[in-house]
Amino acid sequence: MNKILVPYDFSDVALHALNFAADLARKVKEHCTVNLINVIEHPTPDTIKTMGIVDYDPMEAVYIKQMMITMEEKMKALMADAKYKDIDLNYKIVLGQPFHEITNEITTTGVELVVMGTSGVSGAEEFLVGSNAERMVRYSKCPVITLSEESNVSSVQDIVFASNFYEVPASFVEHIKRLQAAFDAELKIVKINTPASFTTTRHDMKQMSNFVEKFDLKNYSLDIYNHTNEEDGIVAYAEDMGADLIALGTNQRRGVGHFINGSIAEDVVNHSKIPVWTFGLDAE
């Protein structure tokens, strides 16, 4: 892991994400940079002419210029914080749409992990969090760690890995193994059994045993957890086990498929009090 990206809007949860990323950069053995991106979102135009040409608003230009100056001053102050002197910390300020700019940064600079908050400041300043975190979880082409509270990397000892263990790509499992190695943690591998998709304990244990043997997983435990639905079951199991991080694959489907299968990870992200690592099963 050589490059971590942190969408940063100076909210409390963005600071939690930065501190988590900084701790992770200190922990990994190879050199790792932490890059902050602050997106100044272009205000929605009030007037659009019939030919599609947006009216020029001088006040809008003044607003954007002032925001650029303010964010630059804040970023320079953050860079000067002695707390981050021992890591390779950089920043970028861009004008645009947050999800697009973050995605572009991932694609063009080889980002290997995004760490971001799941809620933030309200009103016009809410640029990088909330719904943008959900979109990153759904569509990111690299792993994403989301968190809503302060969390220490050193405290991550148990990682819940929940799956249906059906047609899981080998490339995805390699990311899980890298995640486990980065934190030097135990994998708590679990199948959430629900009334809507009930399977027997014998079936599930055999399926999970075959899974870990196929991919040569180490330092793990196997469990089956009964709940009314998968998303709440994952969160409840993690709480019952006192786990420190949840790892999930996302289907990254579009349209109706998303509503059927794609919202589990997003629901977990929205309800979990511990960090959640997600990556698309079809991202590579």
Secondary structure, 3 states (H helix, E strand, C coil): CCEEEEECCCCHHHHHHHHHHHHHHHHCCCCCEEEEEEEEECCCCCCECCCCCECCCHHHHHHHHHHHHHHHHHHHHHHCCHHHCCCEEEEEEEEECHHHHHHHHHHHHCCCEEEEECCCCCHHHCCCCCHHHHHHHHHCCCCEEEECCCCCHHHCCEEEEECCCCCCCHHHHHHHHHHHHHHCCEEEEEEEECHHHCCCHHHHHHHHHHHHHHCCCCCEEEEEEECCCHHHHHHHHHHHHCCCEEEEEECCCCCHHHHHHHHHHHHHHHHCCCCEEEEECCCC
